[in-house]
Amino acid sequence: MGLHVTAEQVTTQAAANVLLTSITVFFPLFLVLILLYEMLRPRVPHVYSPENHVNFPESKQHKFLSWVPFVWRINEAEVAKKCGLDAWVLLRFMKMGRKVALLCVLCSLALFPMYFFTAAVFEVQKRHELLPDGVETANVTIATITSMMMIMLDEELQFENNTANILSSDGKVKLDVIDRLTIANVGRDDWRLYFTVLVSYMISIYVMRLLLNEYTVYRKRRHEFLKRKHPQQYSVVISDLPESQRRPQTLQAYLEYLFPNSVHSVYIGVECAKLEELLGKRQELVYHLYAASLKLAEAKNKVGDHDVIKRPKEWIDRRFFGLCGGKQVDAVDHHTKKLQKLEAEIALVRDEILQRQSREKAQEIYSKNQYNSINGAPLGFSTLTELAEKLRKTKSSTEDPRWGKETLPLLHVGALVHKQLKHPNVMRSCAFVSFLNIRSAQAAQQLLQVENPRRMIVLPAPNIRDVQWKNFGLPQKLKAKWKLISMGVSLLIGCFWTVPTAFVASMATVDELRHLFPWLGGFMEKNPWLLIVLQQTAPLVYSAMNGLANVIFKLLSTQEGHLSISEVEASRFTKLCFFQAFQMFFVSALAGSIITEFMLFLDQPRMFFFFLGNTIANQSMMFITFIITQICVDMSLFLLRVSPLAKSAAYHLLAPMHAKLPQPRDWMGLCPVNFQTDLDTPMNLAQQYLVFLLVVVFTPIAPLVGYFGAMFFVVSELSYKRCFFFINSSRWAATNSMGVFWPPLYSFVIGALLIGQCTLIGLLSLKSAGYGPIGLMSVLPLSTLIFHWYAVDLSHLKRAAENLPLDQCCDIDEERKDDSFDFLDGVYQQPAMIESFRPASILARDPESGASASIDSSNEQADAPEPHVEPLNKPAKPLHQQTRLAELNKDMKDEIKRNE
């Protein structure tokens, strides 16, 4: 089948041509890329199968697509256990999207015959005063939209130019095969619109039911995660400490009073930004020295006994009376001298920090192996008076002049503050606290510590690998300001991004291109293939623009002061969802006529719903093309690992020797393959949500979207499962996965339902559907909001999932009462203060190995053993039924539901 079409065919049969071209271009490309992947997969296993977390037999790995049925059968418990909660949320949402898309396919079996075997009749009306005088030069899309609005209002309007071409001589709309499968083919006040409303009810009720089920399953999975025997589950982070608590012994005494015999260790951060900078320079200098020493060793091996050894040189800059210059020096000697000077400076800064700490008599003990951490000593106070006296002394010795009412002692004990301060305060207002039982850790998170809600905020501790130490100790006010700035910048980006997005949307419309570039009219008449190329290119440009926006939002989220990388990723995911829903869904529907339509909305605000209904419905083919490109291009390139391979090639080509030895490291955003995960979970999940949004909105309007949506979710689920179990390393998976994406994802799904319902209300208003269908549809958004109120406020689903019930905590503590808690020793401590006591090493320290872990100075070192982590599905130790609090606290109804 050729692609030779005429200009008239392109104009009148646009939807069918676009779909046919997309299928004939992208699906063969998809097959070619999959064949290429299957050819490379067994031949390059270190790239396409570096891991095997599910023990896939080696004999089957070389068979064509043998991994597809195997990966498809992997259950969700295996995903949560070996890939973490974030991966589980991603895959569960794909499964949820697949279910909704399949329901859309089933509904299409009823909607397609109703939509296809009818014809919408529009009467040709007289010209309306809202249209401009020069219709020939006006935006044709605006003329069409406004005319349909005026038809609904029973006002007269006259079509001119090629806009009238959509009407035949008998007054019926001329639509191609694809458009006849949409609601655009249904006439005014047609009985078929009741079935459209019925389908919308079915989709909304089904999605709400899925949300309740998914939130229940998510709560159980998160509780299983919170039960693990890992430092993260036994620790909390307390930010914005009052001045009376900014000493390890004082804070531990206070916590021991609240939780007797339960505190394992307390670590309060110190201001060591200068030390962190020096340690970073030292590490880079060690790598340079190692590379220079390696070059010198190679030079010695190449020359004979009497030859002169060519020592490696280093070019250094020098300045003399303002003149710049440089010279070459011996690299090994130069780096050795610089390293010695840097070691002395590090020791000086470290000792200065220690001297500036509290000079109390009961000052904390530090050593090379453990710094500023108070462990399991019985420091509790027997009476409230003794504790209050301790808090008073601590606050009196605090050397920060900026304090007010909100930093009064916790127990309201009056204290005189020294006004003559000799040194600034070195202690940060943030601390990590580890407990000896899960009950105390969970209770601390669920209790209000002080009257001021911005003080002594207790949050669950992130995994030690997940901590952003530069944000450790930032005050709540500063973080709130940065979040406000980030929100404002994100809104500005969303506003300014509308211009390129609308321009890309106009690439797929003949009338828009002629309006924007009149000189293209004659050229496209002679070369109609150009429009086909532009229509297929527009979705690819959308993907590239989303990638650029992802980079910007990543920078903004990083500056918001989040303590963990997971929180940064959740913030980026929220921005991406808002951005994509607005840009891809609303702005692209404007088709380049933002100013004209905005002025129209200001003049006639009620036309917003009419515009939303008509324009969104007409954009279904563009969104189908976008989904096809996501399936055939993005998923194929993801499987082929094109981006990691490109980064790896650039890394090996451009990275200097000191960045590659003794072990490969990240260099200017480049890294070798398998150095870091291929997954960008916020971006990947935002793309899944966008397709889910399109499926929910277009199910009653253009059910054909559901077919491609189902295909997208199936291909995505297979591709991501393949990545999780055969590419992702275990160190990227379960330990730092807290499931932070589900709460905002739930809210966005509710938003998708409301957008789809409002769109259909506008479309029904445009169709003059009467009070019956419009009245029924108006009830649906209200029902969705009531459901949201029921799920969040009445059922407390969010709060129930965030924390582990205390009765279950007591049962777990009873099971582990005889276990050792050595895995908590020295985990949560600032790396800079620990590394400052250690000699320089070319090998990085494992964050989870604790402060007392030794570092091998040789060229090879075995991987540090992973801390003991109990599996999610570990059976409980046998306890009598009447001794388990969780069982005693269950009602009969809860037991019946669990058995069902």
Secondary structure, 3 states (H helix, E strand, C coil): CCCCCCHHHHHHCHHHHHHHHHHHHHHHHHHHHHHHHHHHCCCCHHHHCCCCCCCCCHHHCCCCCCHHHHHHCCCHHHHHHHHCHHHHHHHHHHHHHHHHHHHHHHHHHHHHHHHHCCCCECCCCCCCCCCCCCCCCCCHHHHHHHHHHHHHCCCCCCCCHHHHHHECCCCEECCCCCHHHCHHHCCCCCCCHHHHHHHHHHHHHHHHHHHHHHHHHHHHHHHHHHCCCCCCCCEEEEECCCHHHCCHHHHHHHHHHHCCCCEEEEEEEECCHHHHHHHHHHHHHHHHHHHHHHHHHHHHHHCCCCCCCCCCEEEEEEEECCEEEEEEEEHHHHHHHHHHHHHHHHHHHHHHHHHCCCCCCCCCCCCCCCCCEEECCCCCCCCHHHHHHHHHHHHHHCCCCCCCHHHCCCCCCCCCCCCCCCCCCCEEEEEEEEECCHHHHHHHHHCCCCCCCCCCEEEECCCHHHECHHHCCCCHHHHHHHHHHHHHHHHHHHHHCHHHHHHHHHCCCHHHHHHHCCCHHHHHHHCCHHHHHHHHHHHHHHHHHHHHHHHHHHHHHHCCCCCEHHHHHHHHHHHHHHHHHHHHHHHHHHCCCHHHHHHHHHHCCCHHHHHHHHHHHHCHHHHHHHHHHHHHHHHHHHHHCHHHHHHHHHHHHHCCHHHCCCCCCCECCECCCCCCCCCCHHHHHHHHHHHHHHHHHHCCCCCHHHHHHHHHHHHHHHHHHHHHHHCCCHHHCCCCCCCCCHHHHHHHHHHHHHHHHHHHHHHHHHCCCCHHHHHHHHHHHHHHHHHHHHHHHHCCHHHHHHCCCHHHHHHHHHHCCCCCCHHHCCCCCCHHHHHCCCCCCCCCCCHHHCCCCCCCCCCCCCCCCCCCCCCCCCCCCCCCHHHCHHHHCCCHHHHHHHHC
